[in-house]
Structure formats: structure tokens, C-alpha cells
């Protein structure tokens, strides 16, 4: 989606990837911002996807820690 935003906005590939990482990780520096309505809608999608992905990664990490601690306690 980040590359699509970059195409719509006319950004370089590097700027598009940077924007998608900053938006997906919900950092939002604001140094590169989309101006077109379609690009803004895609940016919302990137942000929401980033929230879900972060939640999934955190959930996996918590599950792995619980499993490791419970395995340690049973030994």
C-alpha cells in the first residue's frame, strides 16, 4: 500500500517505503504527508494494518513468554 501511496503522490520509492514504515508503526513524524484523498485513505489503511500487525506480534510474544515460563516451571 505504501508504494501505491507513493505512486499517487509522485514520491520516490524510498520516500514511499519510509512513509509506509512510519505510518504502519504509528510513529507519524509528519515530514512526508499525503495530499491526495486516495493517498490519505490508503494511509489510514496502512495505519490500521500496522495496529493489527503490532497487536499480533505482541500477542505472539506474550504467548511465547508464557509457554517458556510454564515449561520452565514444569521441569
N, C-alpha and C positions, 0 to 999 in steps of 0.2 A: 504494500500500500504506500510505503514511503516513496518508492520510485515513481508510482503513479502521481503522487502529490508533486514530486519534482518535475515530472513531465508537464503537468497542468500549469505549474508556476514558472517553468522555464529555468529551473535550477540545475546546477551540475549534479552528477551522480553522487559525489562526495557530500555536497550540501543536503541532498535528499536523504542519504543514509544517516547522516548526522542528525537531521531533523527527526527522522523516524526513531532513532535511539533515544534522543532527548524527550520526545513526546511519549514514546512507549514506556519509558521508565518513569514517567510523570515528573520529570525534573523541570522542564519548561523554562529554559533560560530566557526565551523571548528574543534572542538575537536573530533568528530566522523565523518568520511568521508567514502563513499562507494568506493571500489576499483574495483569491477567488472563492466563490461559495462552494464549489465542488471540492476544492482542496481543503477547505475548512471542515466540510462534512467528513472527508476521508481522515483528517487529523483527529476528529472525535473518535472515529473507528479505531485509529491507532492507539489512542489513549485508553479506550475501553478494553481493547485487546491486551494492552500492556498491564492493566489492572488484573485481568483474569489470569494472564500468564504468571504474574508475580504471585498471585494467590495460590496457583497450582504449585509453583516451585516452593513456596513457603510450606504448603501442606505436605509435600513430599519430604521436605527436610525434617519437619516435625515428626512425621510418621517414621522416618529412618532413625531419628534420635530415640523415639520411644521404643522402637524394636531393638535397637542396640542396647539400650538400658535394661530392657526386660530380659534380653538374652544374657546379659552380664549378671543379672540378679539370680537367674536360674542355674548358673554354673557353679 
